[in-house]
Amino acid sequence: MKNPPPPISDAEAQVMRQLWQRAPKAADEIAAALGPQQGWQLATVKTLLNRLLKKGAVTAERDGRRFLYAPAIPEDAWVADAGLSLIDRLFGGRLAPLVAQFASERKLTDDDLAALKALLKEQERG
């Protein structure tokens, strides 16, 4: 993907996750999935979908009297961009302070340590 994905708010990301899981979906299907846990009404979901449409993050196709929505950006591209943006904002683009911060707050598991060692070896090779 040449251009970075548009910025997506936390609420919009919840709608996007629904679409990344299975698309296309109608607004009422998304509202049924998110409403109980978020307390959102259909109008809230429609507002979020309209914002995502304007940003180019979703597409909409008419299906009778309703629209079916689908993601216009891949989830992995959004995750990568959001992760890099977070590292840039909080840690000046440096990864080591990020890992140190998390390690000081949460105990790294043996799996975490093994994954980090594998990443370091891969970086040293490439």
PEQUI-V56391 format. One record per backbone hydrogen bond with DSSP energy under -1.0 kcal/mol. CO is the residue of the C=O (numbers start at 1). NH is the residue of the N-H. E is the energy in kcal/mol with one decimal. If there is no record, write none. Layout:
co = <CO | CO>
nh = <NH | NH>
e = <E | E>
This chain:
co = <9 | 10 | 11 | 12 | 13 | 14 | 15 | 16 | 17 | 18 | 25 | 26 | 27 | 28 | 29 | 30 | 31 | 34 | 35 | 41 | 42 | 43 | 44 | 45 | 46 | 47 | 48 | 49 | 50 | 51 | 52 | 57 | 59 | 61 | 63 | 66 | 68 | 69 | 70 | 74 | 75 | 76 | 77 | 78 | 79 | 80 | 81 | 82 | 83 | 84 | 85 | 86 | 87 | 87 | 91 | 95 | 96 | 97 | 98 | 99 | 100 | 101 | 102 | 109 | 110 | 111 | 112 | 113 | 114 | 115 | 116 | 117 | 118 | 119 | 120 | 121 | 122>
nh = <13 | 14 | 15 | 16 | 17 | 18 | 19 | 20 | 21 | 22 | 69 | 30 | 31 | 32 | 33 | 34 | 35 | 38 | 39 | 45 | 46 | 47 | 48 | 49 | 50 | 51 | 52 | 53 | 54 | 55 | 57 | 72 | 70 | 68 | 66 | 63 | 61 | 25 | 59 | 78 | 79 | 80 | 81 | 82 | 83 | 84 | 85 | 86 | 87 | 88 | 89 | 90 | 91 | 93 | 94 | 99 | 100 | 101 | 102 | 103 | 104 | 105 | 106 | 113 | 114 | 115 | 116 | 117 | 118 | 119 | 120 | 121 | 122 | 123 | 124 | 125 | 126>
e = <-2.4 | -1.4 | -1.4 | -2.6 | -2.5 | -1.4 | -1.7 | -3.0 | -1.9 | -1.7 | -3.4 | -1.8 | -2.7 | -2.1 | -1.6 | -2.7 | -2.9 | -2.7 | -3.1 | -1.6 | -2.5 | -2.1 | -2.3 | -2.7 | -2.4 | -2.1 | -2.4 | -2.4 | -2.3 | -1.8 | -2.4 | -3.3 | -1.9 | -2.9 | -1.5 | -3.6 | -2.3 | -2.0 | -2.8 | -1.8 | -2.9 | -2.3 | -2.2 | -3.0 | -2.6 | -2.4 | -2.4 | -2.2 | -2.3 | -2.6 | -2.6 | -2.8 | -2.1 | -1.9 | -1.9 | -2.2 | -2.7 | -2.5 | -2.3 | -2.7 | -1.9 | -1.2 | -2.7 | -2.5 | -2.4 | -2.4 | -2.6 | -2.6 | -2.3 | -2.2 | -2.3 | -2.4 | -2.3 | -2.4 | -2.3 | -1.9 | -2.1>
